[in-house]
Amino acid sequence: MKLTLDRTDNDNCRVYYRDEKRRLLCFQDTFRGQFELLKCSRDGEPEYPVTHARINLADVPEQENSTAIAFVTWRASMPEVV
């Protein structure tokens, strides 16, 4: 699944992406730099977890806030996941 960066929400510790069908998903910080991929409603609220063996991120957020920094660090440590 190829995901394209949509935005970062530092207040809710989320990094939003869109898939090929323009569905909104987010990686949410679940515990100190551990992220979970979630399918989101149109207004950006997480609905349920998404599990896929191969996730291709087209881009990562600029490291301009704590959520983005934690996400980029997590992603670098999890090459088999993302």
C-alpha positions in Angstrom: 0.0 0.0 0.0 1.5 3.3 -1.1 0.8 6.3 1.3 1.2 10.0 0.6 1.8 12.4 3.4 -1.2 14.6 4.1 -0.4 16.5 7.4 1.0 16.2 10.9 -1.2 16.9 14.0 1.1 17.5 16.9 -1.7 18.1 19.3 -3.1 14.6 18.8 0.3 12.9 18.1 -0.8 11.8 14.6 0.8 11.8 11.1 -1.9 11.7 8.4 -1.5 10.0 5.1 -3.8 9.2 2.1 -3.7 5.9 0.2 -4.1 5.4 -3.5 -7.9 5.7 -3.2 -7.6 9.0 -1.3 -8.8 7.4 2.0 -7.4 9.1 5.1 -5.2 7.1 7.5 -3.0 8.1 10.3 -0.1 6.8 12.3 -0.8 7.6 15.9 1.7 7.6 18.7 0.5 4.8 21.0 3.3 4.9 23.6 6.5 6.8 23.6 7.4 6.8 20.0 5.5 3.6 19.0 3.1 4.2 16.2 0.0 2.4 15.0 -1.6 2.8 11.5 -5.3 3.6 11.8 -8.1 4.1 9.2 -9.7 7.5 9.9 -13.1 9.1 9.3 -13.4 12.0 6.9 -12.9 14.4 9.8 -9.7 12.8 10.8 -10.8 10.7 13.8 -9.2 7.2 14.0 -11.7 4.4 13.5 -9.8 1.1 13.5 -6.3 -0.4 13.1 -5.0 -1.3 9.7 -2.6 -4.2 9.3 -0.6 -4.7 6.1 2.6 -6.5 5.4 4.0 -3.9 3.0 3.5 -0.2 3.5 5.3 2.2 1.1 5.6 5.8 2.4 6.1 8.3 -0.4 7.4 10.9 2.0 7.8 11.6 5.7 7.0 14.8 7.5 9.5 17.6 8.1 10.9 17.3 11.6 9.2 20.5 12.7 7.5 19.2 15.9 7.8 16.4 18.4 5.3 14.1 16.7 7.1 14.4 13.4 10.5 13.8 15.0 9.2 10.7 16.9 7.6 9.4 13.8 10.7 9.8 11.6 12.8 8.1 14.3 10.3 5.2 14.6 10.1 4.7 10.9 13.9 4.5 10.6 13.9 1.8 13.2 11.1 -0.2 11.5 12.3 -0.7 7.9 10.4 -4.0 7.5 7.1 -2.3 8.4 7.3 1.0 6.5 
